[in-house]
Amino acid sequence: MKIIGVIPARYRSSRFPGKPLADICGRPMIWWVYQQASKVKELDKLYVATDDERIESVCRQYGMDVVMTSPDHPTGSDRVAEVASKVEGDLFINIQGDEPLMDPEIIRQAIRLFDDPEVYFGSLKKKITDPELIAAPSTVKVVTDDHMDAMYFSRNPIPSGVKDTDHVDVFKHVGIYAYKRDFLLKFGAMPQSSLEIAECVEPLRAMQAGYKMRFGETTLENISVDLPQHLEQVIAEIKRLGLDKAMGL
């Protein structure tokens, strides 16, 4: 099975314009994400998918493979679907472009979901117990059935009104998507659904149409850069780990 990694990257962002090019220890954020994903030997190819010439130019400057895509895509998954229409591959992994310290094992865990031949769409979840994290609209929560297929996503707490995590587990959605090519092309051809728009969670488009999404559970954590102030946390962690010196920066 040929496995393709894709990092969607757009310049226009209401909360953080130009985020993929934000400077982190002398390198753009997209470079750090690409370096982490490159450690996954299971990936046959790795691309940045963008609609912006500034991002394309930086990718080429640093020797990163890049595919130019339409500026009209509403989600990262739609951008990855366009890549799947241009690039040969069997399995496509949508890697978040705002997680410069992403643990490569997260990608491997997503790939392993497809050891089950019936899986065509998958992702990961992580148990959370922090009440603030459970309540935060920025945290996408997911519930799964007994077969580990997703039942629903929400930015509100689910199960509804949960207060006692000793009696019910709450999971956040870890932002990685994996799809078999045929399904991904179907997904990209679907119009956005009412639930997807209401929750601002793209897998609901497929689920509302009756498709299943398999989940694996992880204990790994990523630091996402949603706002400019989050860069300080990432830079501090990079320096604590000595990654800047290891990269010769």
N, C-alpha and C positions, 0 to 999 in steps of 0.2 A: 504494500500500500504506500503510495507516494503522499507524503504529508507536507503541507505548505503552511507556513506561518505568515500571518498578515497583521501589520500594525496600522490601523486606520489613524490618520493624522489630518486634522483640519485646522486652519489658521484662525478662522472666525469662531469665537467663543464669547458668549455674552458676559460670562464671569471672569474669563482670563484669556483675552485675545492674544494670539501668538504663542500659546502655551507650549506646543511642541519644540519651539526654538528658545524657550527660557533657558538662561545660562545656569548650569550647575557645575561648579568647579572648572570652568573653562570649556565645557562642552555642552551642546544643546541637549535638552531633556530626551529628545527622540533618539539621540546617540546612545544614551545610557540604557534605554529600553531595548534597543537593538543589540547592544552588547550582552545583556542578560539573556535575551531570547536566543542569541547565537550559541549559548552554552548547551542548548538542547540538541544533542546529536541526532535525535529521532527526526528532526525537521530536515527535509530534503532541500527546501529553499525557504528563504525568509525575505519578505518584502515590506516596505512602507507603502501604504496606499494613501494618496493625497490628491487634493484638487488645487493645490496652491504652488505656484512656481518658486516661491521663496523656500518652502519646505523641500521641494524637489531639488533645488540648487544645493542646499545644505547636505541633503542625503548623498548627492553625487560627490560633493566635496570630501565627505568622509568615507566614501566607498561603500555606501549602503544601497542595496538594490531597491528601486522605487518604481511604482506603477502610477501613472496619472489617471485619475478617475473623474467622473462627472461632479460638478459642484452642487447638483440637485439632490443628492442622497440625504434622506432624513435621519438615517442612523449609520453607525459603524458597520452593522451587519449588511446593510445595502451596499456599502462601499466594498466590503469583502466579497459580496456576491458578484460585483462587476469584475473584480480580480479573477474570480473563479471562471468567469466567462472568457477570460483572456489567457489564463495560465493553466497548464495541464496539472492535474492533481486529483487524488481520491478523497483526501481529508483536509479540511481547511480549519485552521485555528485562528480565531480572532483575539489578538493580544492587545490589552489596553495600553494606549500610548502615554498615559499619565502616571505610570507606576515604574519609575526609574530604578527602584530597588526590588523589582519583582523577583521572587524566588523561582528559578527555572523549573523546580520540581512541580510547581503548579501546572505548567504546560504538560509535563509528563503525566501527571495525574489525570488531566483532561483527555489525553490521548488514550490512556488505558481503559477509559470507559468503552471504547470501541472494540475491546476484546470480546464483548458481546456483539455478535453480528447483527442483532436486531436493532441496535442503537444507531440512530441517524442524526441526532441532535443532542448535545450534552453540555453540562457545566458543573460547577462545584458550589458547595455551600459550607459555611462555617458556623458552628454554634456560638451564640453570643449571650451574655448574661448582664451586661451593663445596661441599666434602665435607660440611660441617656441615649445609648446607641440604638436600643430597641425603639425608642420614641422618635428618633431623628428621621425626618423625611429624606435626608440624603442617604440613609441606609436602606437599600432594597432588601426586603424580607421575602423569604420563600417558604412554602410548605410543600412537602412531598408525600406521596402515598407509600404503602408498604413495599412497593417495588422500586422505590427511589425515583419515580417519575414525578415531575412537578405538577402540583395541583393549582397553585396560584402564586402570584407575586404581588407585593404591595409596598408602598412607602409608608403606610400606616402599620402599626403593630399587628402581626398575625401570628398565632390565633388572636382574634379580636379581644381587646381589653386585657391582655395577659399581664399579670402582676407578679405571679409566683413562679419563677423559673425553676424552682425545685420540683414542680409537678408537671411542667410542660417545657419542652425544649423549643427555643427560638433560634432560627438560622438566618444569617444574612447571605445574600447571593454574592459569591466571589466573581468579580468581573472578568470572566473568560468564557468564550463560546467556542464550541467545536461542532463542525457539521460535515457530513458526507456531501460531496459535490452536488449530486442530483437534488438533494433536499435543499441545499443552499440556493441553487438556482430557482427552485420553486418559491422559496422564501422571498427572494429578491423581486419576484414577479407579483407578489401579493400586495394589495393596497394596505396601508396602515389600518389597523382595526380600532374600534372604539375603546376597547380595554387598554390597548397599547398606548393610545393617546392620553387616556385618563390617568394611567399610572406612570406614563413616560418610561415604560419597560418593554423593550422590543420583542422578547420572546413571547409575550402575550398575543402578538399577531398570529404566530403559528399555533399556539394553544387554543385560541378562540376559533381557529379553523379546524380544530380536531387533531392536531399533531401532538405527539408526545415528546417530552424532553427529559432525558435521563440525567440524574445527578449523582455525584460522588461527594463524600464528606472529606473535608480537609481540616487540618489544624494549623495550616500555614497562614501567615498574615502579610498583607501588602500595605505600603504607605501610598495613598493616592494623593496627587497634587490637584486639588480642585480650585484652589485660590492662590494668588501670589504668595501669601504669607506661609503657605505650606512648604514652600521651597526651603525655608530655614530649617525645618525639621529634617528634610531629606539631606541637605548639605551637612548638617551636624552628624547624621548617621553615617554618611559616606566617609567623613573624616574619622569618626570613631572606629569604623571598620578598616580604615587605611586603604580604601578602594581608590582614592585619588592618587596616592603614591604608587599603588600597584599598577595603575594605568599610566604612570609617568606624567601625571598632571601637576 
